[in-house]
């Protein structure tokens, strides 16, 4: 087991691929939420990764297991055991990819709706990971751990749009840091039932597992995690009292199902959303949805911009609406 001391200001550490890695972090003063303090000092380990390691009993202070990520940091020596990356279980699959950009460190793709980011229950194959394993081979970063090589963020299976995956450990660490710091430009196009009011604004809530249905996310009064979405209605359809709207959403945070939950909380869920759609839209809109062949939530990750974590180049990618959402927009324009 390799031991790597980490203190504030250290450069990025090499990720060991053939053995568990023991990180020692010195916290000089008490104060601040523990997972955030450790993530700030650990460099390439995101806050989410710290939380997962704590939940697995792999974080200790002065020899005692610390599992409460929300606890206040105490002064002392924290030891973080990082399991060695395990070879990805999924096999490579020759699935066509729409590649927007690729170099030795990362790859940017336009993910189609219906493709899961990584394997999970019920989706053991046909995922982006399977496609990347075939396309990139052994060059994918292993920091993501088993089943998720190279994956630093994800889109819902039925959300289309721009995603980036790491091909090197340096890129993985850098991209993870950018996402953790919310230093990423992300814009989504949604088609919503009705139109959120006011026509533009910021939705700031806490999002966590629904207490009534653990498979869903929900806006919570307490608990959960802060979620911030900025939105603007770009066009309405159906007259003075809109039947539907095209809404541009930009993310300040990236919580599970964030846009879908936030738009639903405004009474304007994404059209076609099988989970958060609540009541059905009016008959005219339903007819347009069916004619467009839309069988999923009308949500597309249109823009992704970031500073290349290795070269420092500013990159920005924007993709048009996929066929089903373009057909939906055309149909709504006729209402």
C-alpha positions in Angstrom: 0.0 0.0 0.0 1.4 3.3 -1.0 1.3 6.2 1.5 0.9 9.7 0.1 0.9 12.7 2.5 -1.3 15.6 1.4 -1.3 19.1 2.7 -3.0 22.2 1.4 -1.3 23.4 -1.7 0.2 20.1 -2.8 0.3 19.4 -6.5 -1.9 16.6 -7.9 -0.8 13.2 -6.8 -0.3 10.2 -9.0 -3.1 7.7 -8.8 -1.8 4.2 -8.1 -3.3 1.6 -10.3 -1.9 -1.6 -8.9 -2.4 -1.2 -5.2 -4.6 0.5 -2.6 -3.5 4.1 -1.9 -3.3 5.4 1.6 -3.6 9.2 1.8 -2.8 11.1 5.0 -4.3 14.6 5.3 -3.4 16.9 8.1 -6.2 19.2 9.2 -4.7 22.0 11.2 -7.8 23.6 12.6 -11.3 22.5 13.5 -14.3 23.9 11.6 -16.1 23.4 8.3 -18.0 20.5 7.0 -15.7 17.4 7.0 -16.3 16.2 3.4 -15.6 19.6 2.0 -12.5 20.2 4.1 -11.0 16.9 3.0 -11.9 17.4 -0.6 -10.3 20.8 -0.6 -7.1 19.3 0.8 -7.1 16.1 -1.2 -6.7 17.7 -4.6 -8.1 15.2 -7.1 -10.7 13.5 -4.9 -14.1 15.1 -5.3 -16.4 15.7 -2.5 -18.7 13.0 -3.7 -15.8 10.5 -3.8 -14.9 11.5 -0.3 -18.5 10.9 0.8 -18.5 7.4 -0.8 -15.2 6.5 0.8 -16.5 7.6 4.2 -19.7 5.6 3.7 -17.5 2.6 3.0 -15.5 3.0 6.3 -12.3 4.0 4.5 -11.7 7.3 6.3 -10.1 7.4 9.7 -9.0 10.1 12.1 -6.3 9.1 14.5 -7.1 5.5 13.9 -10.9 5.8 14.4 -13.3 5.3 11.4 -15.2 8.5 10.6 -18.3 7.9 8.5 -20.4 11.1 9.0 -19.6 13.3 6.0 -21.6 16.2 7.4 -19.7 16.3 10.7 -17.6 19.3 11.6 -13.9 18.7 10.8 -11.6 18.3 13.8 -7.9 18.9 13.9 -5.8 15.8 13.4 -4.5 13.3 10.9 -7.0 11.8 8.6 -6.2 8.6 6.7 -8.1 7.9 3.5 -7.8 4.5 1.9 -8.5 4.6 -1.8 -9.1 1.1 -3.3 -7.1 0.2 -6.3 -9.1 0.6 -9.5 -10.5 -2.7 -10.6 -10.5 -3.6 -14.2 -13.8 -2.6 -15.7 -16.2 -5.6 -15.9 -18.1 -4.4 -19.0 -16.8 -5.6 -22.3 -16.1 -3.3 -25.2 -19.0 -3.0 -27.7 -18.8 -1.5 -31.2 -21.4 1.1 -30.6 -21.2 4.1 -32.9 -20.3 7.3 -31.1 -20.8 10.9 -32.2 -17.4 12.3 -31.3 -17.2 16.1 -31.0 -13.6 16.3 -29.8 -10.8 13.9 -28.8 -7.2 14.1 -27.8 -4.9 12.0 -25.6 -6.5 13.1 -22.4 -10.3 13.3 -23.0 -13.1 12.7 -25.3 -16.3 14.7 -25.8 -19.4 13.0 -27.3 -23.0 13.8 -28.2 -24.8 11.1 -26.2 -28.1 9.8 -27.7 -31.2 9.4 -25.7 -31.6 5.8 -24.5 -27.9 5.2 -23.8 -27.0 4.9 -20.1 -23.7 6.4 -19.0 -22.5 3.3 -17.3 -23.8 -0.2 -16.5 -26.3 -0.7 -13.7 -29.2 -3.0 -12.9 -31.1 -3.7 -16.0 -28.5 -1.9 -18.3 -25.5 -4.2 -18.2 -24.6 -3.5 -21.8 -25.1 -0.9 -24.5 -23.8 1.9 -22.3 -21.4 4.7 -22.9 -18.8 2.8 -20.9 -19.1 -0.2 -23.3 -18.8 2.1 -26.3 -15.8 4.0 -24.8 -14.0 0.7 -24.0 -14.2 -0.2 -27.6 -13.4 3.2 -29.0 -10.6 4.1 -26.5 -9.3 0.8 -25.4 -6.9 0.8 -22.6 -6.4 4.6 -22.6 -9.5 5.2 -20.4 -8.8 6.6 -17.0 -9.3 4.1 -14.1 -9.9 6.6 -11.3 -13.6 6.2 -11.7 -13.4 2.7 -10.4 -15.1 -0.5 -11.5 -17.9 -0.1 -14.1 -17.3 3.6 -14.7 -13.9 4.0 -16.3 -13.4 7.6 -17.5 -16.8 8.8 -16.4 -16.6 12.1 -14.4 -20.3 13.1 -14.8 -23.4 11.6 -16.4 -26.6 12.4 -18.1 -29.8 10.5 -17.4 -30.3 7.5 -19.7 -33.1 9.3 -21.6 -31.5 12.7 -21.7 -29.5 13.4 -24.8 -26.5 15.7 -25.3 -22.9 16.6 -24.7 -20.8 14.6 -22.3 -17.0 14.5 -21.6 -15.0 11.4 -20.4 -11.5 11.2 -19.2 -8.8 9.2 -21.1 -6.0 10.0 -18.6 -5.8 10.2 -14.9 -4.6 13.8 -15.1 -7.7 14.7 -17.1 -9.9 12.8 -14.7 -8.6 14.6 -11.7 -8.8 18.0 -13.4 -12.3 17.4 -14.8 -13.5 16.1 -11.4 -12.2 19.3 -9.8 -13.9 21.5 -12.3 -17.2 19.8 -11.7 -16.8 19.9 -8.0 -16.1 23.6 -8.2 -19.1 24.1 -10.6 -16.5 25.7 -13.0 -18.3 24.2 -16.0 -20.6 25.9 -18.5 -23.7 23.7 -18.9 -26.9 24.6 -20.7 -29.9 22.4 -21.4 -32.9 22.8 -23.6 -36.2 21.5 -22.2 -39.7 21.6 -23.6 -42.1 22.0 -20.7 -45.8 21.6 -20.1 -47.2 25.1 -19.8 -44.6 27.7 -19.0 -42.8 28.4 -15.7 -43.6 31.8 -14.1 -41.9 34.2 -14.1 -40.5 33.8 -17.5 -36.9 33.8 -16.2 -35.4 33.3 -12.8 -33.4 31.1 -10.5 -34.7 28.0 -8.7 -32.7 27.4 -5.5 -33.8 24.4 -3.3 -32.5 21.4 -1.6 -32.8 18.1 -3.6 -32.7 14.6 -2.1 -34.4 11.3 -2.2 -38.2 11.5 -2.0 -39.4 10.3 1.4 -42.4 8.7 -0.3 -40.6 7.1 -3.2 -36.9 6.3 -2.9 -36.5 5.9 -6.6 -37.4 9.5 -7.2 -35.7 12.8 -6.2 -37.7 15.6 -4.6 -37.4 19.2 -3.4 -36.9 18.9 0.4 -37.3 21.4 3.2 -34.4 19.9 5.1 -31.6 17.5 4.2 -30.6 16.8 0.7 -28.1 19.0 -1.2 -28.3 22.5 -2.4 -29.4 22.7 -6.1 -29.4 25.9 -8.2 -30.9 26.1 -11.7 -31.1 29.3 -13.7 -33.8 29.2 -16.4 -35.3 31.4 -19.2 -38.4 30.8 -21.3 -37.2 31.1 -24.9 -40.5 30.5 -26.7 -44.1 29.7 -25.7 -46.6 27.7 -27.8 -50.4 27.8 -27.8 -51.4 31.4 -27.3 -51.6 33.8 -24.4 -52.0 31.0 -22.0 -49.1 28.8 -23.1 -49.7 25.1 -23.5 -45.9 24.4 -23.7 -42.7 26.3 -23.7 -39.0 25.9 -24.8 -36.9 26.6 -21.7 -33.2 27.1 -21.5 -31.7 25.9 -18.2 -28.2 26.6 -17.0 -26.8 24.7 -14.0 -24.9 26.0 -11.1 -25.0 22.6 -9.4 -25.4 19.2 -10.8 -27.8 17.1 -8.7 -29.5 13.9 -9.8 -32.6 14.8 -12.0 -32.0 18.5 -11.0 -33.7 20.2 -14.0 -36.5 17.7 -14.2 -37.3 18.1 -10.5 -36.9 21.9 -10.6 -39.2 22.4 -13.6 -41.8 20.1 -12.0 -41.6 22.1 -8.9 -42.6 25.2 -10.9 -45.6 23.3 -12.3 -44.0 22.9 -15.7 -42.4 19.4 -15.9 -40.6 18.3 -19.0 -42.9 16.9 -21.7 -42.7 13.2 -21.9 -41.2 12.8 -18.4 -42.5 9.5 -17.1 -41.3 10.1 -13.6 -41.9 13.8 -12.8 -44.6 14.6 -15.4 -47.5 14.3 -12.9 -50.7 15.0 -14.9 -50.7 14.7 -18.7 -50.6 17.8 -20.9 -53.7 18.9 -22.9 -54.8 16.7 -25.8 -53.3 19.0 -28.5 -49.9 18.7 -26.9 -50.2 15.0 -26.3 -50.9 14.6 -30.0 -47.8 16.6 -30.9 -45.7 14.5 -28.5 -47.0 11.3 -30.1 -46.5 12.5 -33.7 -42.9 13.5 -32.9 -42.1 10.0 -31.6 -41.0 11.4 -28.3 -40.9 8.6 -25.8 -38.7 10.2 -23.1 -38.3 13.5 -21.2 -37.8 16.4 -23.6 -34.4 17.4 -22.3 -31.2 17.9 -24.2 -27.8 18.9 -22.8 -27.0 21.4 -25.6 -23.9 23.2 -24.3 -20.8 22.0 -22.4 -17.8 24.4 -21.9 -14.7 24.0 -19.7 -11.0 24.7 -19.5 -9.0 21.7 -20.7 -7.5 20.3 -17.5 -4.2 19.5 -19.1 -3.6 21.9 -21.9 -5.5 24.9 -20.5 -7.4 25.4 -23.7 -10.9 26.8 -23.4 -13.3 24.4 -25.0 -17.0 24.8 -25.8 -19.3 22.4 -27.5 -22.9 23.0 -28.6 -25.2 20.5 -30.3 -28.5 20.9 -32.1 -31.7 19.2 -30.9 -32.0 15.5 -31.7 -34.6 14.4 -34.2 -37.4 13.7 -31.7 -37.1 17.0 -29.9 -36.7 18.9 -33.2 -39.9 17.3 -34.4 -41.6 18.2 -31.1 -40.6 21.8 -31.5 -41.9 21.9 -35.1 -45.2 20.4 -34.0 -45.6 22.8 -31.0 -45.0 25.7 -33.3 -48.2 24.8 -35.1 -50.4 25.1 -32.0 
